[in-house]
Amino acid sequence: MRTAAVAVVAVVSFLVSAGTARAWSLRDEVTVVAPGLTAELVWEIINAKTYCQSNPVNLDRLSCATVPDPGEFWAGLDAAGNGYGTINGIDAAGEYFDVYRRPAGTKLSQHLIRITKRKEPIFGQITKLALTSDWKIDQTSGVLLIGLTGSCLSPACTSQGDTTDHLGVIRITGLPTLFDLALTYQSPASLALKMPVRPEALPAADHVDLYYGPVPALSNLATASPLACNVAPGAVPGAMVTVPDLLPNPPVGQARYYLAAVTHGADVRAGRRYTNGAYQGRNTSGLPACH
């Protein structure tokens, strides 16, 4: 198995529950339709209406605030200046909140996410959702936070007593980041590189070089070997660049790392190290030249 080693800042997801039974989740109503994005539940409260009416003495009061119908608004801009907003949609199955991206400097609307607003069969209402004020964009990490509240009245929810209002936040990842290059291995034999706005905190990337090496030697860049040179020249922020990896699998019991080095003018940067309580650029003076 090939293993890509990357520097990761841990993000903790948590779930808060004011009840015990849960047959349904707000996450069930969120469908990602655009490639390269993922959705996950950050937190969710059951019996949220009672909780919010208690006037909690913390920032949860802001999370409890709902956006009046039709709930259409601009959520903000990502690190590349692309705008994000939600509008209502409807088809035979019910109503939706559709999240779109407008690329910077254009009038285009790219459909990213569909959130079930209502499903109303002939008898009864199965789900009903509203948006809350908890929508934010993390430009540094490339994350969209979506605040939702709603209830479920399906037979499964009714039988388990899970028909009270839920309140929660969904995290959408995969937006253009500010500094970090996203380097991932794609089976069977390629690497995918997603370009940030300011790669490794440089103003731009003239080009990117890819290296590899054995995981035990990751701390010593002099042991890295070039894999692909002059990758993604002029790639725009958010662009996904695919590079073939023709290397054989490592021997059993061993692992290989992959590393992206960014060049801008005379500056070359290849990741960061956590030193003395802060992240600092790695010393790339020993990194072999890529030709």
ChimeraX commands (.cxc) that place a marker at each C-alpha (Angstrom):
marker #1 position 0.00,0.00,0.00 radius 0.5
marker #1 position 1.28,3.45,-0.86 radius 0.5
marker #1 position 1.15,5.93,1.98 radius 0.5
marker #1 position 1.23,9.70,1.53 radius 0.5
marker #1 position 2.60,11.59,4.53 radius 0.5
marker #1 position 1.23,15.07,5.03 radius 0.5
marker #1 position 1.26,17.65,7.83 radius 0.5
marker #1 position -2.18,17.77,9.40 radius 0.5
marker #1 position -3.73,20.17,11.87 radius 0.5
marker #1 position -6.25,18.13,13.86 radius 0.5
marker #1 position -9.89,19.18,13.67 radius 0.5
marker #1 position -12.17,17.78,16.34 radius 0.5
marker #1 position -15.76,16.96,15.44 radius 0.5
marker #1 position -18.18,16.70,18.30 radius 0.5
marker #1 position -21.80,15.75,18.82 radius 0.5
marker #1 position -24.01,17.29,21.48 radius 0.5
marker #1 position -27.28,15.52,22.23 radius 0.5
marker #1 position -30.02,16.75,24.51 radius 0.5
marker #1 position -31.89,13.47,24.14 radius 0.5
marker #1 position -31.14,9.79,23.90 radius 0.5
marker #1 position -33.00,8.50,20.86 radius 0.5
marker #1 position -31.98,9.57,17.37 radius 0.5
marker #1 position -33.48,7.97,14.30 radius 0.5
marker #1 position -32.57,10.83,11.98 radius 0.5
marker #1 position -29.87,13.43,11.50 radius 0.5
marker #1 position -29.67,16.78,9.73 radius 0.5
marker #1 position -26.74,15.31,7.81 radius 0.5
marker #1 position -29.20,12.91,6.13 radius 0.5
marker #1 position -30.72,15.83,4.22 radius 0.5
marker #1 position -27.43,17.16,2.78 radius 0.5
marker #1 position -26.27,15.85,-0.61 radius 0.5
marker #1 position -23.00,16.97,-2.20 radius 0.5
marker #1 position -23.38,17.14,-5.99 radius 0.5
marker #1 position -20.05,18.75,-6.97 radius 0.5
marker #1 position -16.84,16.68,-7.17 radius 0.5
marker #1 position -14.06,17.41,-4.71 radius 0.5
marker #1 position -16.33,18.42,-1.81 radius 0.5
marker #1 position -17.22,16.44,1.32 radius 0.5
marker #1 position -19.87,16.97,4.00 radius 0.5
marker #1 position -19.72,15.93,7.65 radius 0.5
marker #1 position -21.65,16.64,10.82 radius 0.5
marker #1 position -19.86,18.99,13.23 radius 0.5
marker #1 position -22.45,19.01,16.03 radius 0.5
marker #1 position -26.15,18.35,16.47 radius 0.5
marker #1 position -28.60,18.95,19.32 radius 0.5
marker #1 position -31.86,17.03,19.75 radius 0.5
marker #1 position -34.94,18.72,21.29 radius 0.5
marker #1 position -33.42,21.98,20.11 radius 0.5
marker #1 position -36.64,24.02,20.36 radius 0.5
marker #1 position -36.80,23.54,24.12 radius 0.5
marker #1 position -33.09,24.25,24.44 radius 0.5
marker #1 position -33.28,27.46,22.41 radius 0.5
marker #1 position -36.37,28.66,24.31 radius 0.5
marker #1 position -34.32,28.34,27.51 radius 0.5
marker #1 position -32.33,31.35,26.26 radius 0.5
marker #1 position -28.89,29.72,26.76 radius 0.5
marker #1 position -26.29,32.05,28.25 radius 0.5
marker #1 position -23.67,31.44,25.53 radius 0.5
marker #1 position -23.13,31.78,21.80 radius 0.5
marker #1 position -25.68,29.01,21.15 radius 0.5
marker #1 position -28.27,31.79,21.13 radius 0.5
marker #1 position -26.82,32.92,17.81 radius 0.5
marker #1 position -26.96,29.36,16.45 radius 0.5
marker #1 position -30.66,29.20,17.40 radius 0.5
marker #1 position -31.54,32.19,15.19 radius 0.5
marker #1 position -33.24,31.04,11.98 radius 0.5
marker #1 position -33.21,32.71,8.58 radius 0.5
marker #1 position -36.78,33.61,7.49 radius 0.5
marker #1 position -38.13,31.93,4.36 radius 0.5
marker #1 position -37.26,31.83,1.58 radius 0.5
marker #1 position -33.79,31.69,3.17 radius 0.5
marker #1 position -31.91,33.01,0.15 radius 0.5
marker #1 position -28.68,34.87,0.88 radius 0.5
marker #1 position -24.99,35.19,0.10 radius 0.5
marker #1 position -22.85,33.20,2.55 radius 0.5
marker #1 position -19.57,34.97,1.70 radius 0.5
marker #1 position -16.35,34.58,-0.28 radius 0.5
marker #1 position -13.66,31.91,-0.20 radius 0.5
marker #1 position -9.92,32.60,-0.29 radius 0.5
marker #1 position -10.00,32.86,-4.09 radius 0.5
marker #1 position -12.82,35.41,-4.13 radius 0.5
marker #1 position -15.52,32.95,-5.26 radius 0.5
marker #1 position -18.97,33.76,-3.86 radius 0.5
marker #1 position -21.31,31.26,-2.19 radius 0.5
marker #1 position -25.05,31.56,-1.79 radius 0.5
marker #1 position -28.23,29.54,-1.38 radius 0.5
marker #1 position -31.51,29.74,-3.27 radius 0.5
marker #1 position -34.71,27.70,-3.17 radius 0.5
marker #1 position -35.47,24.92,-5.61 radius 0.5
marker #1 position -38.46,22.63,-6.11 radius 0.5
marker #1 position -39.30,19.46,-8.00 radius 0.5
marker #1 position -41.82,16.61,-7.73 radius 0.5
marker #1 position -40.13,15.26,-4.58 radius 0.5
marker #1 position -40.30,18.48,-2.60 radius 0.5
marker #1 position -38.45,21.72,-1.90 radius 0.5
marker #1 position -34.72,22.28,-1.53 radius 0.5
marker #1 position -32.07,24.72,-0.47 radius 0.5
marker #1 position -29.50,24.65,-3.29 radius 0.5
marker #1 position -26.02,25.99,-2.55 radius 0.5
marker #1 position -24.17,27.53,-5.49 radius 0.5
marker #1 position -20.71,28.94,-6.11 radius 0.5
marker #1 position -20.12,32.00,-8.30 radius 0.5
marker #1 position -16.50,32.00,-9.58 radius 0.5
marker #1 position -14.77,35.34,-9.07 radius 0.5
marker #1 position -15.32,37.80,-11.92 radius 0.5
marker #1 position -18.11,35.76,-13.58 radius 0.5
marker #1 position -21.90,35.47,-13.63 radius 0.5
marker #1 position -21.77,31.67,-13.51 radius 0.5
marker #1 position -23.64,29.60,-10.93 radius 0.5
marker #1 position -22.09,26.23,-10.07 radius 0.5
marker #1 position -24.40,23.87,-8.18 radius 0.5
marker #1 position -22.55,22.37,-5.20 radius 0.5
marker #1 position -24.96,21.08,-2.57 radius 0.5
marker #1 position -28.63,20.18,-2.24 radius 0.5
marker #1 position -30.31,20.36,1.18 radius 0.5
marker #1 position -33.77,18.83,1.54 radius 0.5
marker #1 position -36.10,21.57,2.76 radius 0.5
marker #1 position -39.41,19.70,2.75 radius 0.5
marker #1 position -40.66,16.32,1.65 radius 0.5
marker #1 position -44.44,16.39,1.66 radius 0.5
marker #1 position -46.23,13.24,0.50 radius 0.5
marker #1 position -50.01,13.16,0.36 radius 0.5
marker #1 position -50.39,12.34,4.04 radius 0.5
marker #1 position -48.25,14.31,6.43 radius 0.5
marker #1 position -44.93,16.06,6.32 radius 0.5
marker #1 position -41.87,13.83,6.57 radius 0.5
marker #1 position -39.11,16.40,7.09 radius 0.5
marker #1 position -39.03,20.16,7.40 radius 0.5
marker #1 position -35.83,22.18,7.51 radius 0.5
marker #1 position -34.88,25.82,7.95 radius 0.5
marker #1 position -31.54,27.60,7.74 radius 0.5
marker #1 position -29.93,29.17,10.79 radius 0.5
marker #1 position -27.53,32.08,11.04 radius 0.5
marker #1 position -24.59,29.69,11.62 radius 0.5
marker #1 position -23.23,29.97,8.04 radius 0.5
marker #1 position -19.55,30.86,7.82 radius 0.5
marker #1 position -16.62,30.43,5.43 radius 0.5
marker #1 position -13.16,29.60,6.77 radius 0.5
marker #1 position -10.97,31.11,4.05 radius 0.5
marker #1 position -7.76,29.68,5.50 radius 0.5
marker #1 position -8.88,26.04,5.60 radius 0.5
marker #1 position -11.32,26.12,2.68 radius 0.5
marker #1 position -14.39,25.19,4.75 radius 0.5
marker #1 position -18.06,26.21,4.51 radius 0.5
marker #1 position -20.11,25.79,7.71 radius 0.5
marker #1 position -23.86,25.33,7.19 radius 0.5
marker #1 position -26.32,25.87,10.05 radius 0.5
marker #1 position -29.59,23.91,9.92 radius 0.5
marker #1 position -32.61,23.18,12.09 radius 0.5
marker #1 position -35.52,20.86,11.42 radius 0.5
marker #1 position -37.63,17.89,12.41 radius 0.5
marker #1 position -38.57,14.46,11.09 radius 0.5
marker #1 position -42.06,12.88,11.21 radius 0.5
marker #1 position -41.41,9.68,9.29 radius 0.5
marker #1 position -42.64,6.36,10.73 radius 0.5
marker #1 position -39.08,5.50,11.77 radius 0.5
marker #1 position -38.65,8.80,13.62 radius 0.5
marker #1 position -42.10,8.54,15.21 radius 0.5
marker #1 position -41.55,4.97,16.40 radius 0.5
marker #1 position -38.30,5.99,18.12 radius 0.5
marker #1 position -39.68,9.21,19.55 radius 0.5
marker #1 position -37.28,11.35,17.50 radius 0.5
marker #1 position -39.74,13.98,16.28 radius 0.5
marker #1 position -38.47,17.03,18.15 radius 0.5
marker #1 position -36.47,19.77,16.43 radius 0.5
marker #1 position -32.80,19.19,15.70 radius 0.5
marker #1 position -30.20,21.96,15.52 radius 0.5
marker #1 position -26.73,21.52,14.07 radius 0.5
marker #1 position -23.87,22.51,11.81 radius 0.5
marker #1 position -22.57,20.70,8.72 radius 0.5
marker #1 position -18.98,21.19,7.56 radius 0.5
marker #1 position -18.34,21.31,3.80 radius 0.5
marker #1 position -14.65,20.84,2.95 radius 0.5
marker #1 position -12.87,21.17,-0.38 radius 0.5
marker #1 position -13.14,24.92,-1.04 radius 0.5
marker #1 position -9.94,26.68,-2.19 radius 0.5
marker #1 position -7.56,27.05,0.76 radius 0.5
marker #1 position -5.31,29.99,1.54 radius 0.5
marker #1 position -1.93,28.37,2.22 radius 0.5
marker #1 position -2.02,24.55,2.29 radius 0.5
marker #1 position -1.60,22.40,-0.79 radius 0.5
marker #1 position -3.86,19.34,-0.69 radius 0.5
marker #1 position -1.82,16.39,-2.00 radius 0.5
marker #1 position -3.69,13.09,-2.12 radius 0.5
marker #1 position -2.98,9.67,-3.59 radius 0.5
marker #1 position -5.55,8.34,-6.03 radius 0.5
marker #1 position -5.71,4.65,-6.79 radius 0.5
marker #1 position -4.45,3.02,-8.86 radius 0.5
marker #1 position -1.49,5.22,-9.82 radius 0.5
marker #1 position -1.81,8.98,-9.64 radius 0.5
marker #1 position -1.48,11.96,-7.31 radius 0.5
marker #1 position -3.97,14.81,-7.11 radius 0.5
marker #1 position -2.78,18.29,-6.17 radius 0.5
marker #1 position -5.28,21.02,-5.26 radius 0.5
marker #1 position -3.83,24.51,-5.48 radius 0.5
marker #1 position -4.40,27.08,-2.70 radius 0.5
marker #1 position -4.52,30.85,-3.10 radius 0.5
marker #1 position -1.13,31.49,-1.48 radius 0.5
marker #1 position 0.72,28.16,-1.60 radius 0.5
marker #1 position 2.92,27.69,1.48 radius 0.5
marker #1 position 2.26,31.41,2.25 radius 0.5
marker #1 position 3.98,32.53,-0.99 radius 0.5
marker #1 position 2.25,35.13,-3.19 radius 0.5
marker #1 position 1.83,32.54,-5.96 radius 0.5
marker #1 position 3.38,29.38,-7.37 radius 0.5
marker #1 position 5.60,29.63,-10.45 radius 0.5
marker #1 position 5.55,25.84,-10.45 radius 0.5
marker #1 position 5.36,22.83,-8.14 radius 0.5
marker #1 position 7.79,19.89,-7.97 radius 0.5
marker #1 position 6.76,16.55,-6.51 radius 0.5
marker #1 position 9.15,14.33,-4.54 radius 0.5
marker #1 position 8.97,10.98,-2.78 radius 0.5
marker #1 position 10.99,8.99,-0.29 radius 0.5
marker #1 position 10.82,6.43,2.55 radius 0.5
marker #1 position 8.76,7.55,5.54 radius 0.5
marker #1 position 11.58,7.01,8.11 radius 0.5
marker #1 position 13.64,9.65,6.25 radius 0.5
marker #1 position 10.86,12.23,5.98 radius 0.5
marker #1 position 12.68,14.70,8.25 radius 0.5
marker #1 position 15.71,14.76,5.93 radius 0.5
marker #1 position 14.75,16.43,2.65 radius 0.5
marker #1 position 18.16,15.59,1.16 radius 0.5
marker #1 position 16.97,11.98,0.83 radius 0.5
marker #1 position 13.93,12.91,-1.29 radius 0.5
marker #1 position 13.83,11.89,-4.95 radius 0.5
marker #1 position 12.11,13.87,-7.73 radius 0.5
marker #1 position 8.90,12.33,-9.05 radius 0.5
marker #1 position 7.52,15.07,-11.32 radius 0.5
marker #1 position 8.96,18.50,-12.13 radius 0.5
marker #1 position 7.36,21.78,-13.15 radius 0.5
marker #1 position 3.87,20.63,-12.20 radius 0.5
marker #1 position 0.89,22.96,-12.46 radius 0.5
marker #1 position 2.58,26.09,-13.87 radius 0.5
marker #1 position 0.07,28.91,-13.71 radius 0.5
marker #1 position -2.65,26.79,-12.09 radius 0.5
marker #1 position -5.44,28.93,-10.63 radius 0.5
marker #1 position -6.47,28.60,-6.97 radius 0.5
marker #1 position -8.78,25.66,-6.43 radius 0.5
marker #1 position -7.57,23.88,-9.58 radius 0.5
marker #1 position -7.02,20.13,-9.28 radius 0.5
marker #1 position -3.89,18.87,-11.05 radius 0.5
marker #1 position -3.37,15.13,-11.56 radius 0.5
marker #1 position 0.13,13.65,-11.85 radius 0.5
marker #1 position 0.77,9.99,-12.78 radius 0.5
marker #1 position 2.73,7.88,-10.30 radius 0.5
marker #1 position 4.50,5.03,-12.07 radius 0.5
marker #1 position 6.51,3.90,-9.06 radius 0.5
marker #1 position 6.09,0.28,-7.93 radius 0.5
marker #1 position 4.46,-0.41,-4.59 radius 0.5
marker #1 position 6.87,-0.24,-1.63 radius 0.5
marker #1 position 8.05,-3.55,-0.16 radius 0.5
marker #1 position 5.72,-5.15,2.39 radius 0.5
marker #1 position 6.01,-3.41,5.75 radius 0.5
marker #1 position 7.38,-0.16,4.30 radius 0.5
marker #1 position 5.70,3.12,3.40 radius 0.5
marker #1 position 6.46,5.97,1.03 radius 0.5
marker #1 position 5.81,9.69,1.47 radius 0.5
marker #1 position 5.03,12.24,-1.23 radius 0.5
marker #1 position 5.98,15.89,-0.94 radius 0.5
marker #1 position 5.09,19.01,-2.92 radius 0.5
marker #1 position 7.71,21.78,-3.15 radius 0.5
marker #1 position 6.51,25.22,-4.29 radius 0.5
marker #1 position 8.75,27.64,-6.15 radius 0.5
marker #1 position 8.08,31.38,-6.41 radius 0.5
marker #1 position 11.02,33.36,-7.74 radius 0.5
marker #1 position 14.02,32.40,-5.63 radius 0.5
marker #1 position 11.88,30.99,-2.78 radius 0.5
marker #1 position 11.32,27.24,-2.45 radius 0.5
marker #1 position 9.03,25.90,0.28 radius 0.5
marker #1 position 8.07,22.32,1.07 radius 0.5
marker #1 position 5.72,22.12,4.01 radius 0.5
marker #1 position 6.02,23.33,7.58 radius 0.5
marker #1 position 7.42,22.03,10.86 radius 0.5
marker #1 position 6.00,22.59,14.32 radius 0.5
marker #1 position 8.88,24.21,16.25 radius 0.5
marker #1 position 8.78,26.04,19.58 radius 0.5
marker #1 position 5.01,26.22,19.58 radius 0.5
marker #1 position 4.62,27.57,16.04 radius 0.5
marker #1 position 4.63,26.36,12.44 radius 0.5
marker #1 position 7.69,27.37,10.44 radius 0.5
marker #1 position 8.71,26.72,6.84 radius 0.5
marker #1 position 11.02,23.75,6.42 radius 0.5
marker #1 position 14.64,24.31,5.38 radius 0.5
marker #1 position 14.74,23.27,1.72 radius 0.5
marker #1 position 18.43,23.96,1.09 radius 0.5
marker #1 position 19.15,20.22,0.97 radius 0.5
marker #1 position 16.27,19.35,-1.34 radius 0.5
marker #1 position 17.64,17.88,-4.62 radius 0.5
marker #1 position 17.07,19.91,-7.76 radius 0.5
marker #1 position 14.18,18.72,-9.93 radius 0.5
marker #1 position 14.90,18.58,-13.67 radius 0.5
marker link #1:1,2 radius 0.2
marker link #1:2,3 radius 0.2
marker link #1:3,4 radius 0.2
marker link #1:4,5 radius 0.2
marker link #1:5,6 radius 0.2
marker link #1:6,7 radius 0.2
marker link #1:7,8 radius 0.2
marker link #1:8,9 radius 0.2
marker link #1:9,10 radius 0.2
marker link #1:10,11 radius 0.2
marker link #1:11,12 radius 0.2
marker link #1:12,13 radius 0.2
marker link #1:13,14 radius 0.2
marker link #1:14,15 radius 0.2
marker link #1:15,16 radius 0.2
marker link #1:16,17 radius 0.2
marker link #1:17,18 radius 0.2
marker link #1:18,19 radius 0.2
marker link #1:19,20 radius 0.2
marker link #1:20,21 radius 0.2
marker link #1:21,22 radius 0.2
marker link #1:22,23 radius 0.2
marker link #1:23,24 radius 0.2
marker link #1:24,25 radius 0.2
marker link #1:25,26 radius 0.2
marker link #1:26,27 radius 0.2
marker link #1:27,28 radius 0.2
marker link #1:28,29 radius 0.2
marker link #1:29,30 radius 0.2
marker link #1:30,31 radius 0.2
marker link #1:31,32 radius 0.2
marker link #1:32,33 radius 0.2
marker link #1:33,34 radius 0.2
marker link #1:34,35 radius 0.2
marker link #1:35,36 radius 0.2
marker link #1:36,37 radius 0.2
marker link #1:37,38 radius 0.2
marker link #1:38,39 radius 0.2
marker link #1:39,40 radius 0.2
marker link #1:40,41 radius 0.2
marker link #1:41,42 radius 0.2
marker link #1:42,43 radius 0.2
marker link #1:43,44 radius 0.2
marker link #1:44,45 radius 0.2
marker link #1:45,46 radius 0.2
marker link #1:46,47 radius 0.2
marker link #1:47,48 radius 0.2
marker link #1:48,49 radius 0.2
marker link #1:49,50 radius 0.2
marker link #1:50,51 radius 0.2
marker link #1:51,52 radius 0.2
marker link #1:52,53 radius 0.2
marker link #1:53,54 radius 0.2
marker link #1:54,55 radius 0.2
marker link #1:55,56 radius 0.2
marker link #1:56,57 radius 0.2
marker link #1:57,58 radius 0.2
marker link #1:58,59 radius 0.2
marker link #1:59,60 radius 0.2
marker link #1:60,61 radius 0.2
marker link #1:61,62 radius 0.2
marker link #1:62,63 radius 0.2
marker link #1:63,64 radius 0.2
marker link #1:64,65 radius 0.2
marker link #1:65,66 radius 0.2
marker link #1:66,67 radius 0.2
marker link #1:67,68 radius 0.2
marker link #1:68,69 radius 0.2
marker link #1:69,70 radius 0.2
marker link #1:70,71 radius 0.2
marker link #1:71,72 radius 0.2
marker link #1:72,73 radius 0.2
marker link #1:73,74 radius 0.2
marker link #1:74,75 radius 0.2
marker link #1:75,76 radius 0.2
marker link #1:76,77 radius 0.2
marker link #1:77,78 radius 0.2
marker link #1:78,79 radius 0.2
marker link #1:79,80 radius 0.2
marker link #1:80,81 radius 0.2
marker link #1:81,82 radius 0.2
marker link #1:82,83 radius 0.2
marker link #1:83,84 radius 0.2
marker link #1:84,85 radius 0.2
marker link #1:85,86 radius 0.2
marker link #1:86,87 radius 0.2
marker link #1:87,88 radius 0.2
marker link #1:88,89 radius 0.2
marker link #1:89,90 radius 0.2
marker link #1:90,91 radius 0.2
marker link #1:91,92 radius 0.2
marker link #1:92,93 radius 0.2
marker link #1:93,94 radius 0.2
marker link #1:94,95 radius 0.2
marker link #1:95,96 radius 0.2
marker link #1:96,97 radius 0.2
marker link #1:97,98 radius 0.2
marker link #1:98,99 radius 0.2
marker link #1:99,100 radius 0.2
marker link #1:100,101 radius 0.2
marker link #1:101,102 radius 0.2
marker link #1:102,103 radius 0.2
marker link #1:103,104 radius 0.2
marker link #1:104,105 radius 0.2
marker link #1:105,106 radius 0.2
marker link #1:106,107 radius 0.2
marker link #1:107,108 radius 0.2
marker link #1:108,109 radius 0.2
marker link #1:109,110 radius 0.2
marker link #1:110,111 radius 0.2
marker link #1:111,112 radius 0.2
marker link #1:112,113 radius 0.2
marker link #1:113,114 radius 0.2
marker link #1:114,115 radius 0.2
marker link #1:115,116 radius 0.2
marker link #1:116,117 radius 0.2
marker link #1:117,118 radius 0.2
marker link #1:118,119 radius 0.2
marker link #1:119,120 radius 0.2
marker link #1:120,121 radius 0.2
marker link #1:121,122 radius 0.2
marker link #1:122,123 radius 0.2
marker link #1:123,124 radius 0.2
marker link #1:124,125 radius 0.2
marker link #1:125,126 radius 0.2
marker link #1:126,127 radius 0.2
marker link #1:127,128 radius 0.2
marker link #1:128,129 radius 0.2
marker link #1:129,130 radius 0.2
marker link #1:130,131 radius 0.2
marker link #1:131,132 radius 0.2
marker link #1:132,133 radius 0.2
marker link #1:133,134 radius 0.2
marker link #1:134,135 radius 0.2
marker link #1:135,136 radius 0.2
marker link #1:136,137 radius 0.2
marker link #1:137,138 radius 0.2
marker link #1:138,139 radius 0.2
marker link #1:139,140 radius 0.2
marker link #1:140,141 radius 0.2
marker link #1:141,142 radius 0.2
marker link #1:142,143 radius 0.2
marker link #1:143,144 radius 0.2
marker link #1:144,145 radius 0.2
marker link #1:145,146 radius 0.2
marker link #1:146,147 radius 0.2
marker link #1:147,148 radius 0.2
marker link #1:148,149 radius 0.2
marker link #1:149,150 radius 0.2
marker link #1:150,151 radius 0.2
marker link #1:151,152 radius 0.2
marker link #1:152,153 radius 0.2
marker link #1:153,154 radius 0.2
marker link #1:154,155 radius 0.2
marker link #1:155,156 radius 0.2
marker link #1:156,157 radius 0.2
marker link #1:157,158 radius 0.2
marker link #1:158,159 radius 0.2
marker link #1:159,160 radius 0.2
marker link #1:160,161 radius 0.2
marker link #1:161,162 radius 0.2
marker link #1:162,163 radius 0.2
marker link #1:163,164 radius 0.2
marker link #1:164,165 radius 0.2
marker link #1:165,166 radius 0.2
marker link #1:166,167 radius 0.2
marker link #1:167,168 radius 0.2
marker link #1:168,169 radius 0.2
marker link #1:169,170 radius 0.2
marker link #1:170,171 radius 0.2
marker link #1:171,172 radius 0.2
marker link #1:172,173 radius 0.2
marker link #1:173,174 radius 0.2
marker link #1:174,175 radius 0.2
marker link #1:175,176 radius 0.2
marker link #1:176,177 radius 0.2
marker link #1:177,178 radius 0.2
marker link #1:178,179 radius 0.2
marker link #1:179,180 radius 0.2
marker link #1:180,181 radius 0.2
marker link #1:181,182 radius 0.2
marker link #1:182,183 radius 0.2
marker link #1:183,184 radius 0.2
marker link #1:184,185 radius 0.2
marker link #1:185,186 radius 0.2
marker link #1:186,187 radius 0.2
marker link #1:187,188 radius 0.2
marker link #1:188,189 radius 0.2
marker link #1:189,190 radius 0.2
marker link #1:190,191 radius 0.2
marker link #1:191,192 radius 0.2
marker link #1:192,193 radius 0.2
marker link #1:193,194 radius 0.2
marker link #1:194,195 radius 0.2
marker link #1:195,196 radius 0.2
marker link #1:196,197 radius 0.2
marker link #1:197,198 radius 0.2
marker link #1:198,199 radius 0.2
marker link #1:199,200 radius 0.2
marker link #1:200,201 radius 0.2
marker link #1:201,202 radius 0.2
marker link #1:202,203 radius 0.2
marker link #1:203,204 radius 0.2
marker link #1:204,205 radius 0.2
marker link #1:205,206 radius 0.2
marker link #1:206,207 radius 0.2
marker link #1:207,208 radius 0.2
marker link #1:208,209 radius 0.2
marker link #1:209,210 radius 0.2
marker link #1:210,211 radius 0.2
marker link #1:211,212 radius 0.2
marker link #1:212,213 radius 0.2
marker link #1:213,214 radius 0.2
marker link #1:214,215 radius 0.2
marker link #1:215,216 radius 0.2
marker link #1:216,217 radius 0.2
marker link #1:217,218 radius 0.2
marker link #1:218,219 radius 0.2
marker link #1:219,220 radius 0.2
marker link #1:220,221 radius 0.2
marker link #1:221,222 radius 0.2
marker link #1:222,223 radius 0.2
marker link #1:223,224 radius 0.2
marker link #1:224,225 radius 0.2
marker link #1:225,226 radius 0.2
marker link #1:226,227 radius 0.2
marker link #1:227,228 radius 0.2
marker link #1:228,229 radius 0.2
marker link #1:229,230 radius 0.2
marker link #1:230,231 radius 0.2
marker link #1:231,232 radius 0.2
marker link #1:232,233 radius 0.2
marker link #1:233,234 radius 0.2
marker link #1:234,235 radius 0.2
marker link #1:235,236 radius 0.2
marker link #1:236,237 radius 0.2
marker link #1:237,238 radius 0.2
marker link #1:238,239 radius 0.2
marker link #1:239,240 radius 0.2
marker link #1:240,241 radius 0.2
marker link #1:241,242 radius 0.2
marker link #1:242,243 radius 0.2
marker link #1:243,244 radius 0.2
marker link #1:244,245 radius 0.2
marker link #1:245,246 radius 0.2
marker link #1:246,247 radius 0.2
marker link #1:247,248 radius 0.2
marker link #1:248,249 radius 0.2
marker link #1:249,250 radius 0.2
marker link #1:250,251 radius 0.2
marker link #1:251,252 radius 0.2
marker link #1:252,253 radius 0.2
marker link #1:253,254 radius 0.2
marker link #1:254,255 radius 0.2
marker link #1:255,256 radius 0.2
marker link #1:256,257 radius 0.2
marker link #1:257,258 radius 0.2
marker link #1:258,259 radius 0.2
marker link #1:259,260 radius 0.2
marker link #1:260,261 radius 0.2
marker link #1:261,262 radius 0.2
marker link #1:262,263 radius 0.2
marker link #1:263,264 radius 0.2
marker link #1:264,265 radius 0.2
marker link #1:265,266 radius 0.2
marker link #1:266,267 radius 0.2
marker link #1:267,268 radius 0.2
marker link #1:268,269 radius 0.2
marker link #1:269,270 radius 0.2
marker link #1:270,271 radius 0.2
marker link #1:271,272 radius 0.2
marker link #1:272,273 radius 0.2
marker link #1:273,274 radius 0.2
marker link #1:274,275 radius 0.2
marker link #1:275,276 radius 0.2
marker link #1:276,277 radius 0.2
marker link #1:277,278 radius 0.2
marker link #1:278,279 radius 0.2
marker link #1:279,280 radius 0.2
marker link #1:280,281 radius 0.2
marker link #1:281,282 radius 0.2
marker link #1:282,283 radius 0.2
marker link #1:283,284 radius 0.2
marker link #1:284,285 radius 0.2
marker link #1:285,286 radius 0.2
marker link #1:286,287 radius 0.2
marker link #1:287,288 radius 0.2
marker link #1:288,289 radius 0.2
marker link #1:289,290 radius 0.2
marker link #1:290,291 radius 0.2
view
